[in-house]
Amino acid sequence: MFEDIIIILMGTLFLVVLPIMSTIKYWNYKPYMKYILILIWVSYGVIFYEVFFPRESYYTNNLKKFSNIEFDENVKITNSYTSFLNIKGEYFSCATFEVSRENARLLTMVKKENNAVLPNSETICGKYINQIFNKNNLVTFKTVDEKNYKQWGFLENSNKVFIYQKYFGMTNK
């Protein structure tokens, strides 16, 4: 508990208090300093937006990376979700896709893995994925390393694909 409070206080200090204090102190310091401070605040805004509202390319790039399949531009995202980091540094993201017929043919060449299961349906990602993919003809694949759990899958004879990623951050799995 004490470590969590320290992390929150240090994060607040470095990400909020110091930039505000620097802006107040250096705003009238030199003429070009205003432009530098504005650039810093704009970059904070862009980073904030990208972290909390990722673009569609984030999900499609993860699909290509997880599956090792080069999909064409006709990948349509039907659902997507990215959670916020919690105090332990964990987050998860997921998306469901509809791919073109040519890409669906590429999926038929992929070998099936039997030991992967769908994500827990208590999370938002689990609800999205289990709603569509909880069927007998599901093909899933997963990889687990020190910090990540990555899963992707598709329905046989269909153009529906999903990805699911959980980043464990500073916690133990």
N, C-alpha and C positions, 0 to 999 in steps of 0.2 A: 504494500500500500504506500509506504513512504517513497519507494522508488518511482511509483506512478506519479506521485505529486511532484517530485523533483523533475521528471521528464516533462510534465505539463508546464511547470514554471519556467524551465529552461527554453522550451519551445516558444512559449509566449514572449519571453525576453528577446530571443534572437529573431523571431519572425514578425513581431509586432512592435515592441517597445523600442528597440534600437533603431529601426528604420524611421519611426516617428520622431524620436529624439534627434536623429541626424538631420531630418528634414527641417525641424524647427531651428536647429543650430546653424545649419549651413545655407538656409534659403537665401539670405541676403549677403552671403560671404563673398562671392565673385559672380559676375554676370552669367557666366556659362554654367555655374553650379545648379541653377534652376533647371536647366535642360537635362543635366545628368540625373538629378533627383526625380524629375518627371519620367525619364527613361526607366529608372529603377522601379518606380511605382507601376508603370505600364507593364513591365516584365513580370512583376508580382501578380498583376491582374491576369495576364495571359497564362502564367503557370497555374494559378488558382483555377481558372476556367478549364484548362486541359486536364487537371487532376480530377476534378469533380464532374466534368461533363466531357468524357473522351469522344473523339470523332469516330465515325464509322470505320475509318481505316485502321483504327486500333484493333477492332474486332476481326476484320478481314485479314489483317496481318497475323494475328494470333492463329486464325484458322489455317493459314498457309504454313505457319511455323509448326504447329502441332501435328498437322497431317502430312507434311512434306509433299503436298500436292500443289502444283501451280494452277490455281483456279483463274478463270478469265474474269473480265470486268462485270459479268452478269450475275454477281452474287448479291442477293437481296437479304437484308437483315429484317427479320420479322419481330424479334424481341431482343432487347439487350439490357443488361444491368451491370453496374459496377458499384460495389459497396464503398463506404468510406473506411479509412484505416481506423482500427480501434486502438486502444491504449497499448496493446501488445504488438502492434504492427501488422496485424492480420487483415487481409481483405480478400474478397472474391469477386470474380467477374464471370459473366456468361453471356452467350448470345445464341439465338437460333437463326438459321439461314435457310433460304431456298436458293438452290443453285440451278444452273441451266442444264439442259438434257445432255450436253457434251460433258459437263463436269460430273453428272450423275453416272455416266458411262465409266469415267475414271475411278469412281468409287467402287464399282463392281470388281475391279482388279485388286482391291486391297484385301489382305488376308485377315480373317476374323480372329479376335482375341476373346477367350471365354471367361476370364476371371475379373473383368471390369463390371462394376455395377453403377447404376445411376446415382447422382448426388442426392443427398438427404432432402426430402420434400418439405422440411420445415423452413428452409430458406427461400428467398424470392427466386433465386436461380433454380433451385430444386423444383419449385412449382412450375416455372416456365418450361423446364425440360421434361419433367414427368408428365405434364399435360399432353404433350405431343408424342414423346418417345417411349412411353411405357408400353411397349408392344413386343410381341414375340420375334419379329424380324429385325430387331435392333442389333447393330454391330457397334461395339464400343472399344476404345483404346485408351490406355492411361499410361502416364509416366510420372514417377515420383522421384524427386531428388531432395537435397538437403532442405531447401526452402520452398519448393513448389509442388503442388499436385495439379497435373494438367490432364484433362480428359477431353476427348472428342468422340463423336460417333455419328451414325447416320442410320436411316431406315433403308433396308434393302428394297430395291425396285421403287425407290422414291427419290425425290430431290430435296429432302429435308435433312439438314446437318446441324449439329450443335457443338459448342465448345464450352468448357467449364474450367476455370482456373482458381485455385486457392493458393494465396501466398501466405506462408506461415510467419514471416517476419522474424521477430526475436523470440518467438515461442517454440516450445518443443511440440512435435507432432503427436 
